[in-house]
Amino acid sequence: MRTTNTFSILFWADQKSKNDDQALLYARITVDGKRVNLSLKRKIAISLWDAKKKRAKGASSEARQINLYLDQVHTQLFQNYQDLKFKGKLITAQLIKASYGGELDTSKTLQELIDYHTRKIEGTLAPGTIVNFGITENYIKRFHAKSLKTSDVFLKQLDYKFICDFETFLHRYWPKGHPKAMKHNTVMKHLQRLRKMVTLAFHMEWVDKDPFMRWKPTWEKKERQFLSENELSNLETYYFPIDRLERVRDLFVFSCYTGISYANIIALNDSNIVKGIDGNNWVISKRQKTKTPIKVPLLDKAEELIEKYKEHPMTEITETLFPVITNEKLNLYLKEVADACGIKKNLTFHMARHTFATTVTLSNGVPIETVSKLLSHTKISTTQIYAKVIERKVSDDMEVLNTKLKIQRKSNSLSS
């Protein structure tokens, strides 16, 4: 973290906008190479200004008054810099300018909002969500540095243009180590997180108006991939000579038959298996992401997998239902699993949840309202995405049937 700042003050006369041979005086404040101009609201005769010394020249009464005023401004700006430094606050040219103008005590900055929001969500949101907010915050800082040439802005400076410019910056930004620039939906996610922070500021009356009021997110439709009945069957029955791949396959299949996410499966233990109202075993827990209840009756395949790892050396150490593995390694090993089973789709763990919604439940006649409850969705509209996938599958199946019927009719007409 940077502990020292480069700081300088330079006075200049704006001769480009001179009027009656009078130029307006400015102070240029520079911190760490980032600068802002401060109008001193005072004019000087061009003939009286020494461009090299940055002072009024001569010993006339007017020259002495102007130089005394410039010295006072310099002293005050330097004192503002020292005050910010003493208080351990973020030091920017913009903040020194605001402090000089008496705006600092009443104007909150975007960085102050980010810091407050970080403290507010600590321990209340899922770890993954907190990490995602951190990523968005880093992009905001990069946007400040690269596009705005500053390290912070006042909240009152946030407007529709700021949002549009930040969106453009994200679309053009190429994250280090990534094969390509951000996808459109990823950009929308970052803007949504910024919006949540700004909405918080609006509710706390740190800003007078919501700059996102006219902004609407746009989403590119993504095809929800899932395993077909055939693919799921092949995956279940495939023999893996490597233990780690077998464990990864089992975790994936358990999710296919419960719809439970990776974060929750890894945390499951004996206390999460409870007798339901039907006398059968249910998984009872809470989603780490949204804290909504998880209540899923266990299908036979899911129970078999729990039984399989009951006395496994790895689960006895962790006291969990399944061996613990990181999400990164899990998704990495799933690529090997897919290759071994001949699955051509980009297999990710989240696809198991899609498979539960489509192949296991909706395709087998489970009502969408029930599926929504099983997936712990707070809105049924979220679940309806999967229903559309099923409708597409119905359409495809009917198209195949229609082709077969045409062939049959053609065959019958030829034989007659």
Secondary structure, 3 states (H helix, E strand, C coil): CCCCCCEEEEEEEEEEEEECCEEEEEEEEEECCEEEEEEEEEEEEHHHEECCCCEECCCCHHHHHHHHHHHHHHHHHHHHHHHHHHCCCCCCHHHHHHHHCCCCCCCCEHHHHHHHHHHHHCCCCCHHHHHHHHHHHHHHHHHHHHHHCCCCCEHHHCCHHHHHHHHHHHHHCCCCCCCCCCCHHHHHHHHHHHHHHHHHHHHCCCCCCCCCCCCCCCCCCCCCCCCCHHHHHHHHHCCCCCHHHHHHHHHHHHHHCCCCCHHHHHHCCHHHEEECCCCCEEEEEECCCCCCEEEEECCHHHHHHHHHCCCCHHHHHHCCCCCCCCHHHHHHHHHHHHHHHCCCCCCCCHHHHHHHHHHHHHHHCCCHHHHHHHCCCCCHHHHHHHHHHHHHHHHHHHHHHHHHHHHHHHHHHHHC
